[in-house]
Amino acid sequence: MFNTVQIICASPKDRAILEGIFRNLGADAVFSNDLNDALSVFEKARPAAVFVADGEEPPAEIEIRELRRVAPFLPVLVLLKRRDASRAVGLMKAGALDCAQSPWTEEELRPLYRKALNISGTTIELDSSALRRRRVSSALLLAAFCAFTGFAGGLYYGFNKYSPRAQQPRSFALPYAHPTGIVVKADTVLVSDWYSQAIYEHNMKTFGIRRVTSLPETTPVAMTASQDALWLAGAGGVIEKRLLDARYTPAARTKAFTPAPDSACFDGLYFWTANSRTGEIVKRMPGDELAPLKTFRYPGGKLEALTCDTRFLWAADPSMKSLVKLSLDDPERIISRTELKAYAARGLKVTAMAAKDGKVWFAAEDGGGAQVFYAEEPKQ
């Protein structure tokens, strides 16, 4: 329905208030508990507008950015839980169409609801007209296209066989600014962010957010995965073992390590942690306690981030502007170093790494924003 609106709000009390208001406004309100629920419902409901309750997880700025990524022309409005003009301005700069001030009343929401429907209606009408024009043009061209099908098919086969194929983008901007850990799975990429205290699950091809898991009691500064668990290093030096379920339920905690690790990885047999300030690399036994086996010193210039696979340790070194390959048997020996072109960008700071299937992935802050990018593993 054209007057369907989606409301992202977790509070049962607030939902009851909003349900009554939007019913009086003649709107068909569809409620979602969080961003994950909203993205799944959105595919079915196709609302005319989305209203987001401020002050919940993830922050409204992230919800706005992700919703606009999925549907750039969809009106997104924020329901402020307290009157704050500067907050409203900031959210509108982030992409919100408008903000409703507290307390939420029918009189407060009616003009915003009408404004959202007017914007949505204009967009739909323009899109529909363009679609009709495209259909007419397609019909006129169909006969000519069919006449050349045989010839074009043969030509395409030969051209496609010997021509370079289009490549997937190698870098993706993130809708949050402080990534600290990255784990690459079969078709998804997990990224932790210390500021929002959350884990974001991204589609590997588009990097759209599939799921967000809030970590209200943990400030993640590093992340890795083993076969049966996710491991999160907190700001205080404690590493948490978490189950691979929908909520990443905590299962065990280590004692606080000193210095606190800000990189972590699993090579299939042993765990490794590192501290970028001291350049200390620690090889650890598998198990809930992650007992240390041996400590090494990083042999390069400056250790910014560390990861590993089943064959090597990999380090990002801004002083060398390089990706450095280290031996698992002797991490104080550099096997090779390869120029990392991303370091040409001023202000780039690699904060996390992961290695999988011949690629080395990087999460980085880049002067007010953040990105994920990958490089092919050096062959030498």
TAJOSUL-V644210 format. One line per field, one symbol per residue. phi: phi as a letter, one per 30 degrees, with the letter a starting at -180 (. if undefined). psi: psi as a letter, one per 40 degrees, with the letter a starting at -180 (. if undefined). burial: I if it has 9 or more other C-alpha atoms within 8 Angstrom, else O. A space follows every 50 residues. Layout:
phi->???
psi->???
burial->???
This chain:
phi->.dcdbcbcacdedddddddddddddiccdccbdadedddddedcdhddab ccddiccdeeedddddddddbecddcbccddbdaddddddddddkddabc ddddbddddedddddddddddddddddddddddddddddddddddddced ddddddeddddccdddcdecbbdcdbcbdbabbccdbbbcbcbdddhacc ccdddciddcabcdbdcbcdcaaabcdbacccccddjdcccbddcdchdd babddddbdddbbaabcjbbcbbbbddcidcbcbddkddhddcacbcddc dbdcabbabdbbcbbcbddchbcccbdddbdccddabbecddddddidbd cababahibccbcbdbijbaacbbbddedd
psi->idehihhhhdhdddddddddddddefighhiidadddddddddddgidih hhhieahiidddddddddddgdehhhihhheihgdddddddddeeidihh iiihidddddddddddddddddddddddddddddddddddeddddddedd dddddddddddeiiiiiiieihiieiegieihhhadeihhhihddegihh hihddeeihdihhigdehgheiiiiadeihhhhideehhhhiifadefhh diiiihihihieiiiheediihiihddefhhhhiiiidefhidihihhea chhdiiaiaediihihhddefihhhihddgeehhdiihhhddedhhehhh eiiihhfeihihhiifgeaiihiiiihie.
burial->OOIIIIIIIIOOOIIOOIIOIIIOOOIIIIIIIIIIIIIOIIOOOOIIII IIIIOIOIIIOIIIIIIIOOOOOIIIIIIIIOOOOOOIOOIIOIIIIIII IIOIOIOIIIOIOOOIIOIIIOIOOOOOOOOOOOOOOOOOOOOOOOOOOO OOOOOOOOOIOOOOOOOOOOOIOIOIIIIIIIIIOOOIIIIIIIOIIIII IIIOOOOIIIIIIIIOOOIIIIIIIIOOIIIIIIIOIIIIIIIIOOOIIO OOIIOIOOOIIIIIIIIOOIIIIIIIOOIIIIIIIIOOOIOIOOIIIIOO OIIIIIIIIOOIIIIIIIOIIIIIIIIOOOIIOIOOIOOOOOIOOOOIOI IIIIIIOOIIIIIIIIOOIIIIIIOOOOOO
